[in-house]
Amino acid sequence: MSKIRDNKPAVSCVGCISWGQLPGRFCRACCTYGQPNSPGTCAVCRREVPVHDGHCRLCRAQAGWAVKAAGVNGEAAALAIFLR
């Protein structure tokens, strides 16, 4: 990835809706997530973004946070509950 110039305006990431000075249309985390994952429709939010097992990075992250907040053990099994 290239360096982001200092005077570049802040924009919203297409993948996770984060806000800031981005290298392109996606933030660096979404760029990394999108490299091995092909674009598709997320089963949860229905956006057209890179998906892994049918879910986008944002929905997978939110499910992970919900699992931690609920204090559920066995994160893989708990993610399946949140990512239907």
NORVEN-V276653 format. One line per field, one symbol per residue. ss: DSSP state (H for helix, E for strand, C for the rest). psi: psi as a letter, one per 40 degrees, with the letter a starting at -180 (. if undefined). burial: # if it has 24 or more other ideal C-beta (glycine too) atoms within 12 Angstrom, else .. A space follows every 50 residues. Layout:
ss=???
psi=???
burial=???
//
This chain:
ss=CCCCCCCCCCEECCCCCCEECCCCCCCHHHHHHHHHCCEEECCCCCCEEE EECCEEHHHHHHHHHHHHHHCCCCHHHHHHHHCC
psi=iiihidehiiihhddeeihahidbdiiddddddedehiiahhddeeigih ihfeiidddddddddddddefhigddddddddg.
burial=............####.....#...###.##.##.......#.##...## ##..#######.#...............#..##.
//
